[in-house]
Amino acid sequence: MKNVAILTAGGLAPCLSSSIAFLIEEYAKVTSDVEIICYKSGYKGLLLGDFVTVSPSDKKAISILHNFGGSPIGNSRVKLTNVADCVKRGLVREGENPLQIAADQLIRNNISILHTIGGDDTNTAAADLAKFLKTHGYDLQVVGLPKTVDNDVYPVKQSLGAWTAAEESAKFFEHIVAENTANPRMLIVHEIMGRNCGWLTAQATVDYRKILFQKDFLPNLGLSREKFDTHGVYIPELAVNINDEAARLKNIMDRIGNVNIFVSEGACIQEIVEIMRQNGENIPVDAFGHIKLDAVNPGKWFGSQFAEKLSAEKVLVQKSGYFARSAKANTPDLELIKCSAVLAVQSALNGVSGVIGLDEDNGNILTCISFDRIRGGKPFNVEKHAEFSKLLKEIGQV
């Protein structure tokens, strides 16, 4: 009998529940000789031996998960090679090696296949674990699924959940934008997730304008498309001259009475952090060494940079991140998640480890990509995204 374990880790994305469901459904289709457990709260559950066994009744009703966002088995941000952090959080004792503790737990549970659903940190941690076990004579197949709303994993063309997150961000702003009628000279800042990559902000802007252009307007009564449009989009990959942009946006503010901008949380992050450091402020980081962007607050910074220059009477900063990332998967994502889960099970049973994804270096074919090719921080290629490039020209930003 094969013993299979599943865990989800990192931040949420609109693919976790469905990924779990599709994996369990696929194993039920191809073999009856398998027992599945789920470690609770990601690598934290693995270190603590906290897991739940998937029962026969769970398997029959597992499609229920497709109706929910989040992860029923829980997430956490734990880096197995960050020993100090694991000790500090009480996950291991002083002098213990988290990789060894995790390996011992997998051996104790007689796990032969581990499925990790997460970003590059989650999947490279799984690779470290598999390598550690192999050097100790224990063969473990690890097959990951790429989850991140940022869509920034090399060489994966499309991360699971990213399409949904963009669509939900657009829906979020469809409501928020009506606040432009609540106050004269309103500046609305829509902050969107994306630490190093502007894909989500770009795609959310494209999706929002598709919604916008399906609507009819009454300009004579003040209901014009331009008031509801996006007037500026700021992402890590595009340089921003604040003064030049302020002058352009000021003309829009003077003409229509409001300005709406979309901001990736990673846009101008180095400039913001440098200002904070010069002011003697502490820059908090997580277990992986990433700057905690909630503390930096890029949307607020952009609002403060533009407010006076635009003579804005009110600035409204709204963040769609938690709204978008906790949604259930939409139809395009469901199709990709299902295909990925099918290949993940097939690869695992055939003894092949890696991350399932559309391989950009291999004609965007869905394949099992070796762990040594997986890394994060992939930038968004503006020139290759025709719809976004066209959008920038239409709004006059380039």
Order of alpha helices (4+ residues) and beta strands (2+ residues): beta-alpha-beta-alpha-beta-alpha-alpha-alpha-beta-alpha-beta-alpha-beta-alpha-alpha-beta-alpha-beta-alpha-alpha-alpha-beta-alpha-alpha-beta-beta-alpha
